[in-house]
Amino acid sequence: VSYSLRNVPDGVRAVFTVDGDSGEIRTTGPLDFEEKSKYSFRLEARDGGGLTGHCEVQIEVTDEND
């Protein structure tokens, strides 16, 4: 199974990456609550036979420094 971000805004691609083998989602740098507090995007899983599955990922950023 391989994992990827599909049909997501460029802003999401600039902040998050997904490991194609494990599906683990990581940030590419720090997140700023004041800039954006919620992210929502779709993750796609594809097997070797061409079948795909999708899930909706929702990430909420909490404000830690106030």
All heavy atoms as TSV, in Angstrom:
chain	resi	resn	atom	element	x	y	z
A	1	VAL	N	N	0.856	-1.175	0.000
A	1	VAL	CA	C	0.000	0.000	0.000
A	1	VAL	C	C	0.896	1.230	0.000
A	1	VAL	O	O	1.875	1.292	0.740
A	1	VAL	CB	C	-0.931	0.008	1.241
A	1	VAL	CG1	C	-1.760	1.269	1.280
A	1	VAL	CG2	C	-1.821	-1.210	1.265
A	2	SER	N	N	0.539	2.215	-0.829
A	2	SER	CA	C	1.261	3.488	-0.834
A	2	SER	C	C	0.288	4.604	-0.483
A	2	SER	O	O	-0.898	4.534	-0.809
A	2	SER	CB	C	1.911	3.743	-2.193
A	2	SER	OG	O	0.924	3.856	-3.197
A	3	TYR	N	N	0.802	5.601	0.190
A	3	TYR	CA	C	-0.011	6.707	0.692
A	3	TYR	C	C	0.428	8.014	0.058
A	3	TYR	O	O	1.618	8.220	-0.202
A	3	TYR	CB	C	0.131	6.815	2.209
A	3	TYR	CG	C	-0.299	5.564	2.937
A	3	TYR	CD1	C	0.608	4.549	3.198
A	3	TYR	CD2	C	-1.606	5.403	3.339
A	3	TYR	CE1	C	0.219	3.392	3.853
A	3	TYR	CE2	C	-2.007	4.252	3.999
A	3	TYR	CZ	C	-1.090	3.257	4.251
A	3	TYR	OH	O	-1.477	2.116	4.896
A	4	SER	N	N	-0.544	8.920	-0.158
A	4	SER	CA	C	-0.210	10.217	-0.743
A	4	SER	C	C	-1.304	11.227	-0.430
A	4	SER	O	O	-2.438	10.874	-0.103
A	4	SER	CB	C	-0.021	10.102	-2.253
A	4	SER	OG	O	-1.222	9.646	-2.853
A	5	LEU	N	N	-0.931	12.496	-0.547
A	5	LEU	CA	C	-1.896	13.592	-0.443
A	5	LEU	C	C	-2.473	13.798	-1.832
A	5	LEU	O	O	-1.738	13.867	-2.812
A	5	LEU	CB	C	-1.204	14.867	0.035
A	5	LEU	CG	C	-0.523	14.809	1.398
A	5	LEU	CD1	C	0.243	16.098	1.653
A	5	LEU	CD2	C	-1.538	14.579	2.498
A	6	ARG	N	N	-3.771	13.889	-1.943
A	6	ARG	CA	C	-4.406	14.068	-3.250
A	6	ARG	C	C	-5.359	15.258	-3.207
A	6	ARG	O	O	-6.110	15.432	-2.251
A	6	ARG	CB	C	-5.217	12.832	-3.648
A	6	ARG	CG	C	-4.376	11.642	-3.945
A	6	ARG	CD	C	-3.738	11.793	-5.316
A	6	ARG	NE	N	-2.979	10.600	-5.635
A	6	ARG	CZ	C	-1.822	10.627	-6.234
A	6	ARG	NH1	N	-1.285	11.736	-6.616
A	6	ARG	NH2	N	-1.187	9.507	-6.483
A	7	ASN	N	N	-5.292	16.073	-4.251
A	7	ASN	CA	C	-6.198	17.205	-4.411
A	7	ASN	C	C	-6.247	18.090	-3.167
A	7	ASN	O	O	-7.313	18.420	-2.674
A	7	ASN	CB	C	-7.613	16.722	-4.760
A	7	ASN	CG	C	-7.635	15.929	-6.044
A	7	ASN	OD1	O	-6.923	16.254	-6.984
A	7	ASN	ND2	N	-8.442	14.895	-6.083
A	8	VAL	N	N	-5.063	18.441	-2.665
A	8	VAL	CA	C	-4.995	19.316	-1.495
A	8	VAL	C	C	-4.442	20.672	-1.920
A	8	VAL	O	O	-3.663	20.763	-2.874
A	8	VAL	CB	C	-4.130	18.712	-0.362
A	8	VAL	CG1	C	-4.728	17.429	0.150
A	8	VAL	CG2	C	-2.710	18.503	-0.803
A	9	PRO	N	N	-4.835	21.738	-1.220
A	9	PRO	CA	C	-4.309	23.068	-1.554
A	9	PRO	C	C	-2.792	23.126	-1.364
A	9	PRO	O	O	-2.216	22.386	-0.565
A	9	PRO	CB	C	-5.010	23.985	-0.546
A	9	PRO	CG	C	-6.174	23.216	-0.037
A	9	PRO	CD	C	-5.811	21.771	-0.144
A	10	ASP	N	N	-2.146	24.017	-2.102
A	10	ASP	CA	C	-0.695	24.180	-1.994
A	10	ASP	C	C	-0.281	24.539	-0.570
A	10	ASP	O	O	0.790	24.148	-0.121
A	10	ASP	CB	C	-0.203	25.262	-2.964
A	10	ASP	CG	C	-0.306	24.813	-4.412
A	10	ASP	OD1	O	-0.335	23.586	-4.651
A	10	ASP	OD2	O	-0.350	25.690	-5.291
A	11	GLY	N	N	-1.128	25.266	0.145
A	11	GLY	CA	C	-0.824	25.636	1.528
A	11	GLY	C	C	-0.661	24.424	2.423
A	11	GLY	O	O	0.166	24.414	3.332
A	12	VAL	N	N	-1.431	23.383	2.182
A	12	VAL	CA	C	-1.314	22.142	2.954
A	12	VAL	C	C	-0.029	21.429	2.579
A	12	VAL	O	O	0.709	20.949	3.449
A	12	VAL	CB	C	-2.545	21.232	2.735
A	12	VAL	CG1	C	-2.318	19.855	3.325
A	12	VAL	CG2	C	-3.784	21.866	3.329
A	13	ARG	N	N	0.286	21.365	1.313
A	13	ARG	CA	C	1.528	20.704	0.863
A	13	ARG	C	C	2.767	21.418	1.401
A	13	ARG	O	O	3.807	20.796	1.593
A	13	ARG	CB	C	1.594	20.657	-0.656
A	13	ARG	CG	C	0.636	19.663	-1.243
A	13	ARG	CD	C	0.914	19.483	-2.737
A	13	ARG	NE	N	-0.100	18.685	-3.351
A	13	ARG	CZ	C	-0.111	17.355	-3.339
A	13	ARG	NH1	N	0.849	16.715	-2.737
A	13	ARG	NH2	N	-1.081	16.691	-3.927
A	14	ALA	N	N	2.666	22.716	1.640
A	14	ALA	CA	C	3.794	23.470	2.164
A	14	ALA	C	C	4.032	23.174	3.648
A	14	ALA	O	O	5.142	23.363	4.144
A	14	ALA	CB	C	3.565	24.966	1.966
A	15	VAL	N	N	3.014	22.673	4.349
A	15	VAL	CA	C	3.098	22.472	5.794
A	15	VAL	C	C	3.212	21.002	6.182
A	15	VAL	O	O	3.840	20.666	7.176
A	15	VAL	CB	C	1.866	23.105	6.480
A	15	VAL	CG1	C	1.884	22.878	7.971
A	15	VAL	CG2	C	1.785	24.588	6.173
A	16	PHE	N	N	2.602	20.099	5.403
A	16	PHE	CA	C	2.565	18.679	5.748
A	16	PHE	C	C	3.137	17.813	4.635
A	16	PHE	O	O	2.999	18.132	3.461
A	16	PHE	CB	C	1.121	18.230	6.016
A	16	PHE	CG	C	0.472	18.914	7.164
A	16	PHE	CD1	C	-0.430	19.939	6.948
A	16	PHE	CD2	C	0.755	18.543	8.467
A	16	PHE	CE1	C	-1.038	20.586	8.014
A	16	PHE	CE2	C	0.156	19.179	9.536
A	16	PHE	CZ	C	-0.745	20.210	9.305
A	17	THR	N	N	3.758	16.709	5.036
A	17	THR	CA	C	4.194	15.681	4.105
A	17	THR	C	C	3.673	14.342	4.617
A	17	THR	O	O	3.359	14.207	5.799
A	17	THR	CB	C	5.732	15.599	3.983
A	17	THR	OG1	O	6.289	15.243	5.253
A	17	THR	CG2	C	6.318	16.895	3.493
A	18	VAL	N	N	3.581	13.378	3.720
A	18	VAL	CA	C	3.157	12.037	4.121
A	18	VAL	C	C	4.203	11.035	3.640
A	18	VAL	O	O	4.709	11.146	2.522
A	18	VAL	CB	C	1.750	11.699	3.565
A	18	VAL	CG1	C	1.733	11.680	2.061
A	18	VAL	CG2	C	1.231	10.391	4.126
A	19	ASP	N	N	4.551	10.097	4.520
A	19	ASP	CA	C	5.466	9.030	4.154
A	19	ASP	C	C	4.704	8.064	3.264
A	19	ASP	O	O	3.684	7.502	3.681
A	19	ASP	CB	C	5.982	8.328	5.412
A	19	ASP	CG	C	6.988	7.244	5.097
A	19	ASP	OD1	O	6.577	6.202	4.536
A	19	ASP	OD2	O	8.171	7.433	5.412
A	20	GLY	N	N	5.162	7.869	2.048
A	20	GLY	CA	C	4.460	7.039	1.079
A	20	GLY	C	C	4.338	5.579	1.484
A	20	GLY	O	O	3.412	4.890	1.057
A	21	ASP	N	N	5.256	5.094	2.316
A	21	ASP	CA	C	5.231	3.691	2.727
A	21	ASP	C	C	4.391	3.448	3.984
A	21	ASP	O	O	3.665	2.469	4.066
A	21	ASP	CB	C	6.652	3.185	2.964
A	21	ASP	CG	C	7.480	3.176	1.692
A	21	ASP	OD1	O	6.901	2.898	0.607
A	21	ASP	OD2	O	8.682	3.450	1.770
A	22	SER	N	N	4.505	4.334	4.974
A	22	SER	CA	C	3.816	4.109	6.259
A	22	SER	C	C	2.514	4.890	6.401
A	22	SER	O	O	1.687	4.557	7.230
A	22	SER	CB	C	4.742	4.478	7.417
A	22	SER	OG	O	4.947	5.884	7.469
A	23	GLY	N	N	2.372	5.983	5.642
A	23	GLY	CA	C	1.200	6.838	5.787
A	23	GLY	C	C	1.343	7.862	6.891
A	23	GLY	O	O	0.421	8.641	7.147
A	24	GLU	N	N	2.490	7.898	7.543
A	24	GLU	CA	C	2.718	8.850	8.634
A	24	GLU	C	C	2.733	10.275	8.092
A	24	GLU	O	O	3.428	10.581	7.121
A	24	GLU	CB	C	4.043	8.551	9.329
A	24	GLU	CG	C	4.328	9.481	10.480
A	24	GLU	CD	C	5.633	9.146	11.180
A	24	GLU	OE1	O	6.632	8.879	10.496
A	24	GLU	OE2	O	5.633	9.152	12.420
A	25	ILE	N	N	1.965	11.147	8.734
A	25	ILE	CA	C	1.882	12.556	8.342
A	25	ILE	C	C	2.804	13.350	9.259
A	25	ILE	O	O	2.744	13.208	10.478
A	25	ILE	CB	C	0.442	13.070	8.456
A	25	ILE	CG1	C	-0.467	12.265	7.514
A	25	ILE	CG2	C	0.372	14.559	8.143
A	25	ILE	CD1	C	-1.934	12.489	7.748
A	26	ARG	N	N	3.640	14.192	8.669
A	26	ARG	CA	C	4.588	15.013	9.432
A	26	ARG	C	C	4.485	16.461	9.010
A	26	ARG	O	O	4.098	16.761	7.883
A	26	ARG	CB	C	6.016	14.537	9.183
A	26	ARG	CG	C	6.278	13.146	9.666
A	26	ARG	CD	C	7.711	12.784	9.450
A	26	ARG	NE	N	7.941	11.409	9.864
A	26	ARG	CZ	C	9.110	10.843	9.899
A	26	ARG	NH1	N	10.177	11.520	9.517
A	26	ARG	NH2	N	9.238	9.600	10.294
A	27	THR	N	N	4.869	17.341	9.906
A	27	THR	CA	C	4.948	18.756	9.562
A	27	THR	C	C	6.317	19.038	8.969
A	27	THR	O	O	7.297	18.370	9.297
A	27	THR	CB	C	4.729	19.659	10.798
A	27	THR	OG1	O	5.708	19.340	11.791
A	27	THR	CG2	C	3.334	19.474	11.367
A	28	THR	N	N	6.377	20.031	8.099
A	28	THR	CA	C	7.657	20.414	7.502
A	28	THR	C	C	8.324	21.527	8.300
A	28	THR	O	O	9.442	21.903	7.997
A	28	THR	CB	C	7.457	20.885	6.052
A	28	THR	OG1	O	6.556	21.992	6.047
A	28	THR	CG2	C	6.920	19.765	5.189
A	29	GLY	N	N	7.643	22.042	9.299
A	29	GLY	CA	C	8.172	23.104	10.151
A	29	GLY	C	C	7.158	23.413	11.238
A	29	GLY	O	O	6.155	22.709	11.381
A	30	PRO	N	N	7.408	24.470	12.002
A	30	PRO	CA	C	6.481	24.817	13.081
A	30	PRO	C	C	5.140	25.306	12.536
A	30	PRO	O	O	5.067	25.884	11.451
A	30	PRO	CB	C	7.207	25.918	13.854
A	30	PRO	CG	C	8.203	26.475	12.891
A	30	PRO	CD	C	8.549	25.369	11.943
A	31	LEU	N	N	4.074	25.054	13.286
A	31	LEU	CA	C	2.744	25.540	12.937
A	31	LEU	C	C	2.425	26.749	13.805
A	31	LEU	O	O	2.786	26.781	14.984
A	31	LEU	CB	C	1.695	24.447	13.171
A	31	LEU	CG	C	1.893	23.154	12.390
A	31	LEU	CD1	C	0.819	22.142	12.777
A	31	LEU	CD2	C	1.882	23.403	10.909
A	32	ASP	N	N	1.755	27.740	13.249
A	32	ASP	CA	C	1.422	28.967	13.967
A	32	ASP	C	C	-0.087	29.078	14.118
A	32	ASP	O	O	-0.804	29.232	13.128
A	32	ASP	CB	C	1.976	30.170	13.213
A	32	ASP	CG	C	1.813	31.478	13.961
A	32	ASP	OD1	O	1.139	31.502	15.012
A	32	ASP	OD2	O	2.364	32.486	13.492
A	33	PHE	N	N	-0.571	28.995	15.359
A	33	PHE	CA	C	-2.000	29.065	15.649
A	33	PHE	C	C	-2.611	30.357	15.106
A	33	PHE	O	O	-3.727	30.351	14.590
A	33	PHE	CB	C	-2.226	28.964	17.161
A	33	PHE	CG	C	-3.655	29.143	17.572
A	33	PHE	CD1	C	-4.533	28.071	17.517
A	33	PHE	CD2	C	-4.126	30.366	18.016
A	33	PHE	CE1	C	-5.861	28.219	17.894
A	33	PHE	CE2	C	-5.437	30.525	18.394
A	33	PHE	CZ	C	-6.313	29.454	18.328
A	34	GLU	N	N	-1.890	31.477	15.248
A	34	GLU	CA	C	-2.420	32.762	14.789
A	34	GLU	C	C	-2.553	32.813	13.269
A	34	GLU	O	O	-3.384	33.520	12.737
A	34	GLU	CB	C	-1.546	33.924	15.273
A	34	GLU	CG	C	-1.800	34.334	16.705
A	34	GLU	CD	C	-1.125	33.415	17.721
A	34	GLU	OE1	O	-0.171	32.700	17.346
A	34	GLU	OE2	O	-1.569	33.390	18.875
A	35	GLU	N	N	-1.721	32.058	12.571
A	35	GLU	CA	C	-1.783	32.036	11.110
A	35	GLU	C	C	-2.916	31.138	10.622
A	35	GLU	O	O	-3.678	31.500	9.730
A	35	GLU	CB	C	-0.451	31.546	10.552
A	35	GLU	CG	C	-0.340	31.644	9.060
A	35	GLU	CD	C	1.043	31.236	8.590
A	35	GLU	OE1	O	2.029	31.733	9.145
A	35	GLU	OE2	O	1.105	30.417	7.669
A	36	LYS	N	N	-3.027	29.940	11.195
A	36	LYS	CA	C	-4.088	29.003	10.825
A	36	LYS	C	C	-4.260	28.001	11.960
A	36	LYS	O	O	-3.294	27.394	12.409
A	36	LYS	CB	C	-3.746	28.282	9.520
A	36	LYS	CG	C	-4.897	27.480	8.980
A	36	LYS	CD	C	-4.704	27.148	7.521
A	36	LYS	CE	C	-5.938	26.420	7.036
A	36	LYS	NZ	N	-5.990	26.320	5.611
A	37	SER	N	N	-5.491	27.810	12.402
A	37	SER	CA	C	-5.723	26.942	13.559
A	37	SER	C	C	-6.278	25.563	13.177
A	37	SER	O	O	-6.283	24.670	14.020
A	37	SER	CB	C	-6.673	27.617	14.545
A	37	SER	OG	O	-7.934	27.828	13.943
A	38	LYS	N	N	-6.738	25.396	11.942
A	38	LYS	CA	C	-7.284	24.108	11.520
A	38	LYS	C	C	-6.854	23.791	10.099
A	38	LYS	O	O	-6.809	24.667	9.243
A	38	LYS	CB	C	-8.817	24.121	11.565
A	38	LYS	CG	C	-9.393	24.229	12.941
A	38	LYS	CD	C	-10.903	24.187	12.887
A	38	LYS	CE	C	-11.479	24.358	14.282
A	38	LYS	NZ	N	-12.933	24.321	14.269
A	39	TYR	N	N	-6.575	22.514	9.880
A	39	TYR	CA	C	-6.248	22.010	8.554
A	39	TYR	C	C	-7.128	20.804	8.277
A	39	TYR	O	O	-7.360	19.984	9.161
A	39	TYR	CB	C	-4.779	21.572	8.473
A	39	TYR	CG	C	-3.800	22.699	8.622
A	39	TYR	CD1	C	-3.338	23.083	9.873
A	39	TYR	CD2	C	-3.317	23.373	7.508
A	39	TYR	CE1	C	-2.425	24.114	10.018
A	39	TYR	CE2	C	-2.415	24.403	7.636
A	39	TYR	CZ	C	-1.975	24.773	8.896
A	39	TYR	OH	O	-1.078	25.787	9.025
A	40	SER	N	N	-7.595	20.697	7.058
A	40	SER	CA	C	-8.413	19.567	6.648
A	40	SER	C	C	-7.998	19.187	5.229
A	40	SER	O	O	-7.932	20.037	4.344
A	40	SER	CB	C	-9.895	19.955	6.689
A	40	SER	OG	O	-10.692	18.871	6.309
A	41	PHE	N	N	-7.692	17.896	5.028
A	41	PHE	CA	C	-7.277	17.438	3.706
A	41	PHE	C	C	-7.517	15.941	3.590
A	41	PHE	O	O	-7.816	15.267	4.562
A	41	PHE	CB	C	-5.804	17.778	3.430
A	41	PHE	CG	C	-4.832	17.304	4.474
A	41	PHE	CD1	C	-4.235	16.059	4.372
A	41	PHE	CD2	C	-4.510	18.106	5.558
A	41	PHE	CE1	C	-3.339	15.618	5.317
A	41	PHE	CE2	C	-3.616	17.682	6.518
A	41	PHE	CZ	C	-3.024	16.433	6.401
A	42	ARG	N	N	-7.378	15.424	2.369
A	42	ARG	CA	C	-7.632	14.005	2.101
A	42	ARG	C	C	-6.326	13.256	1.910
A	42	ARG	O	O	-5.397	13.743	1.268
A	42	ARG	CB	C	-8.509	13.857	0.869
A	42	ARG	CG	C	-9.920	14.339	1.117
A	42	ARG	CD	C	-10.794	14.221	-0.100
A	42	ARG	NE	N	-10.922	12.878	-0.624
A	42	ARG	CZ	C	-11.872	12.011	-0.285
A	42	ARG	NH1	N	-12.771	12.351	0.598
A	42	ARG	NH2	N	-11.930	10.823	-0.844
A	43	LEU	N	N	-6.287	12.058	2.461
A	43	LEU	CA	C	-5.168	11.150	2.304
A	43	LEU	C	C	-5.652	9.972	1.467
A	43	LEU	O	O	-6.758	9.474	1.676
A	43	LEU	CB	C	-4.698	10.661	3.677
A	43	LEU	CG	C	-3.494	9.734	3.706
A	43	LEU	CD1	C	-2.241	10.482	3.258
A	43	LEU	CD2	C	-3.298	9.183	5.105
A	44	GLU	N	N	-4.835	9.575	0.509
A	44	GLU	CA	C	-5.200	8.454	-0.354
A	44	GLU	C	C	-4.280	7.270	-0.090
A	44	GLU	O	O	-3.073	7.440	0.074
A	44	GLU	CB	C	-5.075	8.856	-1.821
A	44	GLU	CG	C	-5.410	7.724	-2.785
A	44	GLU	CD	C	-5.261	8.140	-4.225
A	44	GLU	OE1	O	-6.213	8.715	-4.770
A	44	GLU	OE2	O	-4.177	7.883	-4.796
A	45	ALA	N	N	-4.862	6.076	-0.033
A	45	ALA	CA	C	-4.107	4.825	0.056
A	45	ALA	C	C	-4.390	4.028	-1.211
A	45	ALA	O	O	-5.540	3.878	-1.611
A	45	ALA	CB	C	-4.535	4.029	1.287
A	46	ARG	N	N	-3.325	3.533	-1.849
A	46	ARG	CA	C	-3.466	2.788	-3.103
A	46	ARG	C	C	-2.684	1.486	-2.989
A	46	ARG	O	O	-1.525	1.490	-2.589
A	46	ARG	CB	C	-2.925	3.623	-4.260
A	46	ARG	CG	C	-3.055	2.968	-5.616
A	46	ARG	CD	C	-2.516	3.863	-6.714
A	46	ARG	NE	N	-3.254	5.100	-6.819
A	46	ARG	CZ	C	-4.300	5.302	-7.628
A	46	ARG	NH1	N	-4.719	4.313	-8.403
A	46	ARG	NH2	N	-4.908	6.453	-7.668
A	47	ASP	N	N	-3.358	0.375	-3.333
A	47	ASP	CA	C	-2.660	-0.905	-3.287
A	47	ASP	C	C	-2.066	-1.232	-4.658
A	47	ASP	O	O	-2.282	-0.513	-5.626
A	47	ASP	CB	C	-3.562	-2.033	-2.777
A	47	ASP	CG	C	-4.644	-2.442	-3.766
A	47	ASP	OD1	O	-4.664	-1.951	-4.906
A	47	ASP	OD2	O	-5.485	-3.271	-3.381
A	48	GLY	N	N	-1.300	-2.300	-4.735
A	48	GLY	CA	C	-0.628	-2.681	-5.982
A	48	GLY	C	C	-1.570	-3.078	-7.093
A	48	GLY	O	O	-1.197	-3.080	-8.261
A	49	GLY	N	N	-2.831	-3.399	-6.763
A	49	GLY	CA	C	-3.790	-3.810	-7.773
A	49	GLY	C	C	-4.605	-2.663	-8.337
A	49	GLY	O	O	-5.482	-2.864	-9.173
A	50	GLY	N	N	-4.350	-1.442	-7.878
A	50	GLY	CA	C	-5.054	-0.279	-8.403
A	50	GLY	C	C	-6.248	0.165	-7.591
A	50	GLY	O	O	-6.907	1.137	-7.950
A	51	LEU	N	N	-6.565	-0.531	-6.488
A	51	LEU	CA	C	-7.676	-0.096	-5.633
A	51	LEU	C	C	-7.219	1.052	-4.745
A	51	LEU	O	O	-6.072	1.099	-4.295
A	51	LEU	CB	C	-8.170	-1.258	-4.768
A	51	LEU	CG	C	-8.750	-2.446	-5.517
A	51	LEU	CD1	C	-9.109	-3.553	-4.541
A	51	LEU	CD2	C	-9.960	-2.035	-6.329
A	52	THR	N	N	-8.131	2.002	-4.506
A	52	THR	CA	C	-7.791	3.150	-3.668
A	52	THR	C	C	-8.813	3.329	-2.565
A	52	THR	O	O	-9.973	2.935	-2.692
A	52	THR	CB	C	-7.729	4.453	-4.493
A	52	THR	OG1	O	-9.010	4.686	-5.073
A	52	THR	CG2	C	-6.674	4.398	-5.565
A	53	GLY	N	N	-8.344	3.928	-1.492
A	53	GLY	CA	C	-9.206	4.322	-0.386
A	53	GLY	C	C	-8.806	5.714	0.044
A	53	GLY	O	O	-7.661	6.142	-0.166
A	54	HIS	N	N	-9.750	6.456	0.595
A	54	HIS	CA	C	-9.497	7.830	1.018
A	54	HIS	C	C	-9.982	8.029	2.443
A	54	HIS	O	O	-10.929	7.372	2.877
A	54	HIS	CB	C	-10.226	8.827	0.108
A	54	HIS	CG	C	-9.796	8.759	-1.306
A	54	HIS	ND1	N	-10.380	7.895	-2.217
A	54	HIS	CD2	C	-8.833	9.414	-1.984
A	54	HIS	CE1	C	-9.810	8.051	-3.391
A	54	HIS	NE2	N	-8.858	8.965	-3.274
A	55	CYS	N	N	-9.336	8.952	3.131
A	55	CYS	CA	C	-9.835	9.373	4.438
A	55	CYS	C	C	-9.634	10.871	4.565
A	55	CYS	O	O	-8.773	11.464	3.910
A	55	CYS	CB	C	-9.159	8.619	5.578
A	55	CYS	SG	S	-7.462	9.090	5.886
A	56	GLU	N	N	-10.451	11.481	5.381
A	56	GLU	CA	C	-10.369	12.912	5.643
A	56	GLU	C	C	-9.534	13.110	6.901
A	56	GLU	O	O	-9.833	12.524	7.950
A	56	GLU	CB	C	-11.769	13.487	5.846
A	56	GLU	CG	C	-11.818	14.983	6.035
A	56	GLU	CD	C	-11.630	15.757	4.743
A	56	GLU	OE1	O	-11.811	15.163	3.661
A	56	GLU	OE2	O	-11.305	16.941	4.818
A	57	VAL	N	N	-8.479	13.907	6.804
A	57	VAL	CA	C	-7.604	14.202	7.936
A	57	VAL	C	C	-7.947	15.602	8.426
A	57	VAL	O	O	-8.007	16.538	7.633
A	57	VAL	CB	C	-6.117	14.134	7.516
A	57	VAL	CG1	C	-5.213	14.512	8.671
A	57	VAL	CG2	C	-5.773	12.756	6.979
A	58	GLN	N	N	-8.174	15.729	9.729
A	58	GLN	CA	C	-8.447	17.031	10.329
A	58	GLN	C	C	-7.448	17.252	11.451
A	58	GLN	O	O	-7.332	16.418	12.347
A	58	GLN	CB	C	-9.872	17.100	10.849
A	58	GLN	CG	C	-10.888	17.013	9.739
A	58	GLN	CD	C	-12.311	17.149	10.241
A	58	GLN	OE1	O	-12.556	17.451	11.390
A	58	GLN	NE2	N	-13.256	16.915	9.355
A	59	ILE	N	N	-6.728	18.358	11.378
A	59	ILE	CA	C	-5.704	18.687	12.366
A	59	ILE	C	C	-6.046	20.044	12.957
A	59	ILE	O	O	-6.254	21.017	12.231
A	59	ILE	CB	C	-4.306	18.712	11.726
A	59	ILE	CG1	C	-3.968	17.300	11.210
A	59	ILE	CG2	C	-3.264	19.217	12.720
A	59	ILE	CD1	C	-2.683	17.212	10.447
A	60	GLU	N	N	-6.114	20.100	14.293
A	60	GLU	CA	C	-6.349	21.351	15.000
A	60	GLU	C	C	-5.082	21.758	15.728
A	60	GLU	O	O	-4.478	20.944	16.426
A	60	GLU	CB	C	-7.501	21.186	15.999
A	60	GLU	CG	C	-8.836	20.997	15.314
A	60	GLU	CD	C	-10.003	21.026	16.272
A	60	GLU	OE1	O	-9.896	21.696	17.332
A	60	GLU	OE2	O	-11.012	20.385	15.961
A	61	VAL	N	N	-4.680	23.006	15.554
A	61	VAL	CA	C	-3.483	23.545	16.175
A	61	VAL	C	C	-3.909	24.271	17.451
A	61	VAL	O	O	-4.840	25.079	17.419
A	61	VAL	CB	C	-2.755	24.527	15.221
A	61	VAL	CG1	C	-1.510	25.085	15.858
A	61	VAL	CG2	C	-2.439	23.844	13.901
A	62	THR	N	N	-3.253	23.971	18.563
A	62	THR	CA	C	-3.584	24.643	19.815
A	62	THR	C	C	-2.575	25.756	20.065
A	62	THR	O	O	-1.416	25.690	19.646
A	62	THR	CB	C	-3.576	23.672	21.006
A	62	THR	OG1	O	-2.313	23.036	21.071
A	62	THR	CG2	C	-4.656	22.613	20.846
A	63	ASP	N	N	-3.020	26.781	20.763
A	63	ASP	CA	C	-2.183	27.929	21.079
A	63	ASP	C	C	-1.475	27.658	22.397
A	63	ASP	O	O	-2.086	27.652	23.450
A	63	ASP	CB	C	-3.052	29.189	21.166
A	63	ASP	CG	C	-2.220	30.454	21.193
A	63	ASP	OD1	O	-0.994	30.369	20.997
A	63	ASP	OD2	O	-2.801	31.526	21.410
A	64	GLU	N	N	-0.171	27.437	22.340
A	64	GLU	CA	C	0.613	27.053	23.524
A	64	GLU	C	C	1.287	28.220	24.227
A	64	GLU	O	O	1.639	28.116	25.368
A	64	GLU	CB	C	1.684	26.036	23.126
A	64	GLU	CG	C	1.116	24.701	22.698
A	64	GLU	CD	C	0.654	23.869	23.878
A	64	GLU	OE1	O	1.303	23.931	24.935
A	64	GLU	OE2	O	-0.346	23.159	23.736
A	65	ASN	N	N	1.509	29.323	23.554
A	65	ASN	CA	C	2.348	30.385	24.144
A	65	ASN	C	C	1.564	31.520	24.806
A	65	ASN	O	O	2.159	32.466	25.276
A	65	ASN	CB	C	3.296	30.955	23.088
A	65	ASN	CG	C	2.571	31.631	21.946
A	65	ASN	OD1	O	1.350	31.600	21.878
A	65	ASN	ND2	N	3.322	32.232	21.046
A	66	ASP	N	N	0.242	31.458	24.835
A	66	ASP	CA	C	-0.531	32.545	25.469
A	66	ASP	C	C	-0.938	32.190	26.866
A	66	ASP	O	O	-1.331	31.149	27.219
A	66	ASP	CB	C	-1.767	32.876	24.639
A	66	ASP	CG	C	-1.393	33.645	23.372
A	66	ASP	OD1	O	-0.293	34.187	23.332
A	66	ASP	OD2	O	-2.208	33.667	22.443
